Amino acid sequence: MERVASDHGSTKTAVAINWVLRYPAKMQALVGTTRPERIRESASSCDWEMSREEWYEIYLGAGHRLP
């Protein structure tokens, strides 16, 4: 996640939300904060598009296996 964040000039929080939003099951991201800076950081996940390769890199890095 750090490399993807660095490549996009973003944060790990934004990468995590971007990943969830690209999940094929069309999941929604819930941001549980009232701090404006954290809300802005979370919203910044929509400022760039994660590639399919990056998505699978994170998926596999979490220990998941492909069928």
MOPAC internal coordinates of N, CA, C and O (Angstrom, degrees):
PM7 1SCF
backbone

  N    0.0000 0     0.00 0     0.00 0    0    0    0
  C    1.4426 1     0.00 0     0.00 0    1    0    0
  C    1.5273 1   110.42 1     0.00 0    2    1    0
  O    1.2310 1   120.77 1   143.96 1    3    2    1
  N    1.3289 1   116.13 1   -36.04 1    3    2    1
  C    1.4653 1   118.49 1  -179.88 1    5    3    2
  C    1.5222 1   111.37 1   -62.61 1    6    5    3
  O    1.2310 1   120.17 1   138.39 1    7    6    5
  N    1.3462 1   117.27 1   -41.61 1    7    6    5
  C    1.4573 1   119.93 1  -179.21 1    9    7    6
  C    1.5264 1   110.50 1   -65.94 1   10    9    7
  O    1.2310 1   120.05 1   136.80 1   11   10    9
  N    1.3130 1   117.50 1   -43.20 1   11   10    9
  C    1.4608 1   121.03 1   179.39 1   13   11   10
  C    1.5320 1   109.35 1   -63.04 1   14   13   11
  O    1.2310 1   120.40 1   136.85 1   15   14   13
  N    1.3198 1   116.83 1   -43.15 1   15   14   13
  C    1.4674 1   120.54 1   177.89 1   17   15   14
  C    1.5211 1   110.44 1   -60.27 1   18   17   15
  O    1.2310 1   120.58 1   134.64 1   19   18   17
  N    1.3148 1   116.50 1   -45.36 1   19   18   17
  C    1.4663 1   121.12 1  -179.95 1   21   19   18
  C    1.5300 1   110.79 1   -63.34 1   22   21   19
  O    1.2310 1   120.30 1   136.30 1   23   22   21
  N    1.3261 1   117.03 1   -43.70 1   23   22   21
  C    1.4686 1   121.20 1  -179.58 1   25   23   22
  C    1.5234 1   112.25 1   -60.71 1   26   25   23
  O    1.2310 1   120.34 1   149.35 1   27   26   25
  N    1.3325 1   116.96 1   -30.65 1   27   26   25
  C    1.4629 1   121.09 1  -177.19 1   29   27   26
  C    1.5322 1   112.54 1  -103.83 1   30   29   27
  O    1.2310 1   120.34 1  -175.41 1   31   30   29
  N    1.3310 1   116.95 1     4.59 1   31   30   29
  C    1.4617 1   119.72 1  -178.30 1   33   31   30
  C    1.5136 1   111.53 1    60.96 1   34   33   31
  O    1.2310 1   121.31 1  -138.12 1   35   34   33
  N    1.3231 1   115.10 1    41.88 1   35   34   33
  C    1.4581 1   121.30 1  -173.66 1   37   35   34
  C    1.5281 1   109.76 1  -127.66 1   38   37   35
  O    1.2310 1   120.80 1    14.65 1   39   38   37
  N    1.3253 1   116.08 1  -165.35 1   39   38   37
  C    1.4646 1   121.65 1  -179.41 1   41   39   38
  C    1.5290 1   109.63 1  -119.53 1   42   41   39
  O    1.2310 1   120.79 1   -15.63 1   43   42   41
  N    1.3302 1   116.09 1   164.37 1   43   42   41
  C    1.4655 1   120.09 1   177.54 1   45   43   42
  C    1.5258 1   110.93 1   -63.39 1   46   45   43
  O    1.2310 1   120.09 1   146.35 1   47   46   45
  N    1.3151 1   117.43 1   -33.65 1   47   46   45
  C    1.4637 1   120.59 1   177.35 1   49   47   46
  C    1.5197 1   110.38 1   -61.80 1   50   49   47
  O    1.2310 1   120.36 1   133.89 1   51   50   49
  N    1.3237 1   116.92 1   -46.11 1   51   50   49
  C    1.4597 1   121.14 1   179.86 1   53   51   50
  C    1.5270 1   110.75 1   -65.73 1   54   53   51
  O    1.2310 1   120.06 1   143.17 1   55   54   53
  N    1.3346 1   117.49 1   -36.83 1   55   54   53
  C    1.4638 1   120.82 1   177.44 1   57   55   54
  C    1.5252 1   109.65 1   -63.50 1   58   57   55
  O    1.2310 1   120.13 1   135.26 1   59   58   57
  N    1.3170 1   117.35 1   -44.74 1   59   58   57
  C    1.4646 1   120.72 1  -179.17 1   61   59   58
  C    1.5253 1   110.78 1   -61.21 1   62   61   59
  O    1.2310 1   120.01 1   136.40 1   63   62   61
  N    1.3083 1   117.58 1   -43.60 1   63   62   61
  C    1.4615 1   120.43 1  -179.78 1   65   63   62
  C    1.5218 1   110.20 1   -68.90 1   66   65   63
  O    1.2310 1   120.22 1   138.95 1   67   66   65
  N    1.3302 1   117.19 1   -41.05 1   67   66   65
  C    1.4569 1   120.86 1   177.19 1   69   67   66
  C    1.5236 1   110.20 1   -59.58 1   70   69   67
  O    1.2310 1   120.13 1   139.10 1   71   70   69
  N    1.3247 1   117.35 1   -40.90 1   71   70   69
  C    1.4671 1   122.33 1   179.41 1   73   71   70
  C    1.5293 1   110.81 1   -62.54 1   74   73   71
  O    1.2310 1   120.75 1   133.17 1   75   74   73
  N    1.3219 1   116.17 1   -46.83 1   75   74   73
  C    1.4641 1   120.89 1   179.82 1   77   75   74
  C    1.5310 1   110.50 1   -61.09 1   78   77   75
  O    1.2310 1   120.22 1   138.38 1   79   78   77
  N    1.3210 1   117.19 1   -41.62 1   79   78   77
  C    1.4598 1   120.37 1  -178.17 1   81   79   78
  C    1.5280 1   112.59 1   -68.69 1   82   81   79
  O    1.2310 1   119.86 1   156.72 1   83   82   81
  N    1.3325 1   117.88 1   -23.28 1   83   82   81
  C    1.4725 1   121.60 1   177.29 1   85   83   82
  C    1.5256 1   112.16 1   -91.16 1   86   85   83
  O    1.2310 1   119.75 1   175.87 1   87   86   85
  N    1.3094 1   118.08 1    -4.13 1   87   86   85
  C    1.4624 1   121.02 1  -179.54 1   89   87   86
  C    1.5308 1   108.92 1   -59.74 1   90   89   87
  O    1.2310 1   119.89 1   -47.32 1   91   90   89
  N    1.3373 1   117.82 1   132.68 1   91   90   89
  C    1.4695 1   120.72 1  -174.56 1   93   91   90
  C    1.5274 1   115.54 1   -57.50 1   94   93   91
  O    1.2310 1   119.53 1   155.37 1   95   94   93
  N    1.3219 1   118.50 1   -24.63 1   95   94   93
  C    1.4658 1   120.66 1  -178.89 1   97   95   94
  C    1.5292 1   112.21 1   -78.81 1   98   97   95
  O    1.2310 1   120.49 1  -175.01 1   99   98   97
  N    1.3306 1   116.67 1     4.99 1   99   98   97
  C    1.4767 1   122.38 1   178.07 1  101   99   98
  C    1.5285 1   112.38 1    59.34 1  102  101   99
  O    1.2310 1   121.02 1  -133.19 1  103  102  101
  N    1.3382 1   115.65 1    46.81 1  103  102  101
  C    1.4601 1   120.24 1   178.18 1  105  103  102
  C    1.5270 1   109.87 1   -69.99 1  106  105  103
  O    1.2310 1   121.01 1   -18.46 1  107  106  105
  N    1.3074 1   115.67 1   161.54 1  107  106  105
  C    1.4559 1   122.67 1   176.81 1  109  107  106
  C    1.5231 1   109.02 1  -110.12 1  110  109  107
  O    1.2310 1   120.67 1   -31.28 1  111  110  109
  N    1.3082 1   116.32 1   148.72 1  111  110  109
  C    1.4636 1   121.28 1   177.56 1  113  111  110
  C    1.5267 1   108.81 1   -97.66 1  114  113  111
  O    1.2310 1   120.92 1   -50.01 1  115  114  113
  N    1.3160 1   115.85 1   129.99 1  115  114  113
  C    1.4579 1   121.37 1   175.51 1  117  115  114
  C    1.5154 1   108.40 1  -108.09 1  118  117  115
  O    1.2310 1   120.61 1   -53.62 1  119  118  117
  N    1.3139 1   116.44 1   126.38 1  119  118  117
  C    1.4557 1   121.78 1  -179.18 1  121  119  118
  C    1.5228 1   107.04 1  -105.51 1  122  121  119
  O    1.2310 1   120.97 1   -68.70 1  123  122  121
  N    1.3129 1   115.75 1   111.30 1  123  122  121
  C    1.4597 1   120.47 1  -176.63 1  125  123  122
  C    1.5223 1   112.17 1   -96.89 1  126  125  123
  O    1.2310 1   120.89 1  -109.55 1  127  126  125
  N    1.3010 1   115.90 1    70.45 1  127  126  125
  C    1.4598 1   119.95 1   178.99 1  129  127  126
  C    1.5158 1   109.60 1  -149.61 1  130  129  127
  O    1.2310 1   120.97 1   -22.26 1  131  130  129
  N    1.3034 1   115.75 1   157.74 1  131  130  129
  C    1.4590 1   121.08 1   173.15 1  133  131  130
  C    1.5230 1   110.58 1  -117.31 1  134  133  131
  O    1.2310 1   121.03 1  -178.30 1  135  134  133
  N    1.3430 1   115.64 1     1.70 1  135  134  133
  C    1.4650 1   119.67 1   179.97 1  137  135  134
  C    1.5359 1   109.64 1   -81.03 1  138  137  135
  O    1.2310 1   120.27 1   -58.71 1  139  138  137
  N    1.3196 1   117.09 1   121.29 1  139  138  137
  C    1.4713 1   120.66 1  -176.81 1  141  139  138
  C    1.5278 1   113.59 1   -55.45 1  142  141  139
  O    1.2310 1   119.65 1   143.19 1  143  142  141
  N    1.3287 1   118.27 1   -36.81 1  143  142  141
  C    1.4711 1   119.66 1  -178.46 1  145  143  142
  C    1.5334 1   111.23 1   -67.50 1  146  145  143
  O    1.2310 1   119.85 1   144.92 1  147  146  145
  N    1.3256 1   117.90 1   -35.08 1  147  146  145
  C    1.4717 1   121.14 1   177.77 1  149  147  146
  C    1.5306 1   110.66 1   -71.87 1  150  149  147
  O    1.2310 1   120.36 1   144.72 1  151  150  149
  N    1.3150 1   116.93 1   -35.28 1  151  150  149
  C    1.4670 1   120.26 1   176.74 1  153  151  150
  C    1.5278 1   109.65 1   -66.30 1  154  153  151
  O    1.2310 1   119.77 1   137.27 1  155  154  153
  N    1.3416 1   118.04 1   -42.73 1  155  154  153
  C    1.4695 1   121.29 1   177.11 1  157  155  154
  C    1.5239 1   110.88 1   -62.58 1  158  157  155
  O    1.2310 1   120.43 1   138.20 1  159  158  157
  N    1.3440 1   116.79 1   -41.80 1  159  158  157
  C    1.4540 1   121.17 1   178.80 1  161  159  158
  C    1.5294 1   110.45 1   -61.66 1  162  161  159
  O    1.2310 1   120.54 1   136.27 1  163  162  161
  N    1.3078 1   116.57 1   -43.73 1  163  162  161
  C    1.4656 1   121.00 1   179.39 1  165  163  162
  C    1.5274 1   111.05 1   -65.75 1  166  165  163
  O    1.2310 1   120.38 1   138.37 1  167  166  165
  N    1.3105 1   116.88 1   -41.63 1  167  166  165
  C    1.4645 1   120.89 1  -179.97 1  169  167  166
  C    1.5216 1   111.42 1   -66.36 1  170  169  167
  O    1.2310 1   119.99 1   153.78 1  171  170  169
  N    1.3293 1   117.62 1   -26.22 1  171  170  169
  C    1.4670 1   120.55 1  -179.25 1  173  171  170
  C    1.5260 1   111.78 1   -66.44 1  174  173  171
  O    1.2310 1   119.91 1   167.50 1  175  174  173
  N    1.3277 1   117.78 1   -12.50 1  175  174  173
  C    1.4643 1   120.43 1   178.14 1  177  175  174
  C    1.5252 1   111.14 1   -63.80 1  178  177  175
  O    1.2310 1   120.01 1   160.18 1  179  178  177
  N    1.3104 1   117.58 1   -19.82 1  179  178  177
  C    1.4653 1   121.32 1  -179.90 1  181  179  178
  C    1.5282 1   112.30 1   -89.93 1  182  181  179
  O    1.2310 1   120.14 1  -178.23 1  183  182  181
  N    1.3270 1   117.33 1     1.77 1  183  182  181
  C    1.4657 1   121.27 1  -178.54 1  185  183  182
  C    1.5194 1   113.05 1   -83.28 1  186  185  183
  O    1.2310 1   119.99 1   172.66 1  187  186  185
  N    1.3196 1   117.62 1    -7.34 1  187  186  185
  C    1.4670 1   121.59 1  -178.37 1  189  187  186
  C    1.5211 1   108.50 1  -150.21 1  190  189  187
  O    1.2310 1   120.66 1   -17.54 1  191  190  189
  N    1.3320 1   116.35 1   162.46 1  191  190  189
  C    1.4553 1   120.76 1  -177.88 1  193  191  190
  C    1.5262 1   110.69 1  -113.95 1  194  193  191
  O    1.2310 1   121.08 1   -54.16 1  195  194  193
  N    1.3185 1   115.54 1   125.84 1  195  194  193
  C    1.4635 1   121.30 1   177.50 1  197  195  194
  C    1.5238 1   108.82 1   -76.04 1  198  197  195
  O    1.2310 1   121.03 1   -45.02 1  199  198  197
  N    1.3325 1   115.63 1   134.98 1  199  198  197
  C    1.4591 1   119.17 1   178.53 1  201  199  198
  C    1.5321 1   110.03 1   -75.53 1  202  201  199
  O    1.2310 1   121.25 1   -18.08 1  203  202  201
  N    1.2984 1   115.22 1   161.92 1  203  202  201
  C    1.4646 1   120.75 1   176.92 1  205  203  202
  C    1.5330 1   109.89 1   -60.48 1  206  205  203
  O    1.2310 1   120.62 1   139.58 1  207  206  205
  N    1.3318 1   116.42 1   -40.42 1  207  206  205
  C    1.4669 1   121.11 1  -179.85 1  209  207  206
  C    1.5269 1   111.10 1   -62.63 1  210  209  207
  O    1.2310 1   120.46 1   138.04 1  211  210  209
  N    1.3276 1   116.72 1   -41.96 1  211  210  209
  C    1.4707 1   120.38 1   178.08 1  213  211  210
  C    1.5247 1   110.59 1   -65.21 1  214  213  211
  O    1.2310 1   120.54 1   139.02 1  215  214  213
  N    1.3364 1   116.58 1   -40.98 1  215  214  213
  C    1.4587 1   120.56 1  -179.74 1  217  215  214
  C    1.5219 1   110.18 1   -59.95 1  218  217  215
  O    1.2310 1   120.52 1   132.36 1  219  218  217
  N    1.3399 1   116.62 1   -47.64 1  219  218  217
  C    1.4613 1   120.16 1  -179.43 1  221  219  218
  C    1.5212 1   111.90 1   -69.30 1  222  221  219
  O    1.2310 1   119.58 1   147.95 1  223  222  221
  N    1.3167 1   118.41 1   -32.05 1  223  222  221
  C    1.4661 1   121.24 1   176.56 1  225  223  222
  C    1.5291 1   109.99 1   -60.08 1  226  225  223
  O    1.2310 1   120.39 1   136.21 1  227  226  225
  N    1.3222 1   116.86 1   -43.79 1  227  226  225
  C    1.4655 1   121.00 1   178.95 1  229  227  226
  C    1.5342 1   110.02 1   -69.25 1  230  229  227
  O    1.2310 1   120.08 1   137.72 1  231  230  229
  N    1.3217 1   117.44 1   -42.28 1  231  230  229
  C    1.4702 1   122.27 1   178.83 1  233  231  230
  C    1.5274 1   110.52 1   -58.29 1  234  233  231
  O    1.2310 1   120.63 1   130.47 1  235  234  233
  N    1.3315 1   116.41 1   -49.53 1  235  234  233
  C    1.4575 1   120.46 1  -179.86 1  237  235  234
  C    1.5206 1   111.63 1   -69.12 1  238  237  235
  O    1.2310 1   120.23 1   144.76 1  239  238  237
  N    1.3153 1   117.16 1   -35.24 1  239  238  237
  C    1.4670 1   121.82 1   178.51 1  241  239  238
  C    1.5179 1   112.96 1   -64.43 1  242  241  239
  O    1.2310 1   120.51 1   157.32 1  243  242  241
  N    1.3223 1   116.63 1   -22.68 1  243  242  241
  C    1.4660 1   121.09 1   178.42 1  245  243  242
  C    1.5204 1   111.40 1   -83.69 1  246  245  243
  O    1.2310 1   120.57 1   180.00 1  247  246  245
  N    1.3490 1   116.52 1     0.00 1  247  246  245
  C    1.4605 1   119.71 1   176.80 1  249  247  246
  C    1.5134 1   114.95 1    97.93 1  250  249  247
  O    1.2310 1   120.22 1  -176.54 1  251  250  249
  N    1.3327 1   117.19 1     3.46 1  251  250  249
  C    1.4634 1   120.96 1   178.84 1  253  251  250
  C    1.5216 1   109.23 1   -78.98 1  254  253  251
  O    1.2310 1   121.39 1   -26.52 1  255  254  253
  N    1.3086 1   114.95 1   153.48 1  255  254  253
  C    1.4676 1   120.56 1   178.08 1  257  255  254
  C    1.5176 1   109.02 1  -114.73 1  258  257  255
  O    1.2310 1   121.37 1   -28.99 1  259  258  257
  N    1.3020 1   114.99 1   151.01 1  259  258  257
  C    1.4646 1   119.66 1   176.48 1  261  259  258
  C    1.5290 1   108.77 1   -89.31 1  262  261  259
  O    1.2310 1   120.61 1   -35.04 1  263  262  261
  N    1.3364 1   116.44 1   144.96 1  263  262  261
  C    1.4615 1   119.00 1   179.35 1  265  263  262
  C    1.5212 1   111.61 1   -66.94 1  266  265  263
  O    1.2310 1   120.10 1   180.00 1  267  266  265

